[in-house]
Amino acid sequence: MQIAVLTFDGFNELDSFIAAAILNRLRAQGWAAHITAPAAQVTSMNGVTVTRQKDMDFLFEADAVLIGSGIRTREIAADADMLSHIRLDPRRQLVGAQCSGTLLLAKLGLIGTLPACTDLTTKPWVIEAGVDVIDAPFVAHGNVATAGGCMASQYLAAWMIARVAGREAAEAAIHYVAPVGEKQQTIDRTFAAIHAFLPVDNFAAA
């Protein structure tokens, strides 16, 4: 399972790094989450510079794509040339977006009129793009999921793992990263957010 974590200049570290770290818990099973960016290096909203692992061509090759947020997302959403390089196909890919990343999905026409989640700052822009924003941390429609709030990255990662590798694998990944003394509570909270959007077989293992 090869996953692109789409990351632009001005990115939010929590979105890109938490999701990537959780997904890479399945590295032994052949999973790999790659920081994917339009430039060789991108700098976060707090001045952290990282080197990309994959370029934009990888987006179309990947089995799944996660789009994080950042302080330049509104600018990117208005850049037709940049949008043309975000090539996604939800018919064969799992696609997730977090916070202002939801605005990019809206501009790409991958949400339509379906309800979506985003952060409170981005909410007016997503509504302006014609999307119904709901007051929830996570929602999925088929292969497309959106999440709102920096810490909701764990929900996107867990949903993706549960969809492909099953609930047990998702629980193990969340258990590893959850605070000591709050392992089961974190697992329970995560699945309370995502279980309605998983196939019955995934949830039956509960």
N, C-alpha and C positions, 0 to 999 in steps of 0.2 A: 504494500500500500504506500504509494508515493504522494505526499501532500505538499502543496505550495502554500506557504504562509505569505500572502501578498503584503509587502511592507514598503511604504513610501517615506520620503523625507518628512520629518515632523511627526513620525509615528509614535504611538503610545506603547511604551515598552511592555506594559502589562498584557496588552492584547496579543502581541506577537510572541513574546517569550513564554508566557504561561501556557498558552495553547500548544506551542511547539514542544515544550518540555514534557507535557502530559502525553501528547501523541507519541513522542519518542520513547516512552516507557515500553512500547511494543517493538522496539528495534530488533529484539531477538526473533520476533515473528516476521521480520522483513519490512516493518514500517519505517518510514523516514519522513520527518517534516523538515522542509527546507525554507529558509528565509529567501523569498523571491522578490526581486526589486528591479525597477527600470534602470538603475544606475549601479555601478560597481560597489559604491558605498552609499549608505543612507544614514542620516543623523536623526536621532529621536527628538521629541519635543523637549527633552531635558538634557540634550547635548551628548548623548551616547552614540558614537559612530560605530557601525558594524559593516562588515563586508558581506555582500549577498552570497548565497550558496547557489542560486539558480537565477537565470535571466527570465525575461517575460515570455519567451517561447515555451518555457516549461509549464506555463499555466494550462495550455491546451493538452499537454501530454499527461499531466498529473491525474491521479485517480480522484483526488479531492482538492478543494481550494478553500482556504480561510482568508477573509479580508478583514484586517484590523482597522483601527481608527487612527486619527492623527489630526494635527492642527491645520494641515493643508488639504484635507479631504474635499472641502467645498470647492477649492480651486481646481483640484483634479477632476471633480465631477463636471466642471464647466469646460474641460479641455477635451474636445472631440477627438483629437489625435491620440491622446493618452488612453481614452476610453476604447478606442479601436484596437489597442494592444491587449486589452483585458478580454481574452477569448475564452469563454466558458461554455460548457454544454451540460446542463443539469440532467439531461436524459441519460448520461453515462457517468457523470461526476457528482459527488456530494459537494455542495457549495454552502459555506457558512459566512456570515458577515456579522461584525460586532460594532455597536455604536455607530460612528459616522461611516463605517464600511457599508452599512445598510443603504446609505444615500447612493453609493456607487452601484449597488445592485438595482436600486430603483431606476437610476439613469440608464442602466444597461437593459432595462425592461424585463428583469428576471423576477420581479415581485408582482407587478401589475396592481390589481386592486385588492390583493390579499392582505390581511393584517400582518404587521411586522413589528419588531422590537428595535429600539435604538436608545441612545442616551438622551437626557433631557435637553442638552444644548442643541443636538442635531434634530430633535423632533420636529420643530417648525419647518426645517428644510425638507425633511422626508415627506411631511404632509403636503408641502408645496409641490413636491414631485408627484403627487397624486396617490400616495400610499396611506392607508389607514394604520396609524400607530397605536398599539395597545399598551396598557400599563402592566407589563409583565417582563420577566427577565429573559424568556426564551420562547420561541415559537418556530415550528417547522411545517412546511407544506411539501410533502414528497421529499425530494432530494435537496431542497433549499431551506436553510435555517437562518434565523436572525436572533441576535441577543443584544440586550441593553445593559450597560454598566461594565466597568473594567473587569470586575471579578466574575462576570458571566462567561469569561473565556473557558472556565472549567466546564460549563454546560455544553458549549460547542464541542469541546474535545471529547467529553464523555458521550455525547450523542453520536459523534462520528465513530468512536470506538465501538459503542454498543450496536450501531447499525451494521458494522462490518464484521467485528470479531465477537460480538455477543456481550451480554450483560456482565458475565463473570470477569471478562477482561477489562471492561470499563470500571467495574468496582475496584479491581486490583490497582488500576492506574490512579484512581482518585484516592484510594486508601494510602498509597505511597506518599502523595503530596499533602494530604490533610494534616492539620495540626494534631500533635500527640494529645490524647485525651478526648479528641473530638472526631476520631476516625469514622465511627459508625454514623454519628450525626451528620457529618459532611456527605457521606455516601447517600444517606436518606434524603438530605436536602437536595442533592444533585438529581437524584432520580425522581423526586417529587416534581422537579421542574421539567424533566425531559420524558418521563415514561409515557405520557399521552401521545407522544410523537414517534414512538418506537413500534415496530411490528409486534404482534401479540407474542410470538415465539421468544423475542428478546426479553419481554417483561415476565414471562411465565416462570423464569428461573428465580424470581424473587422469593 
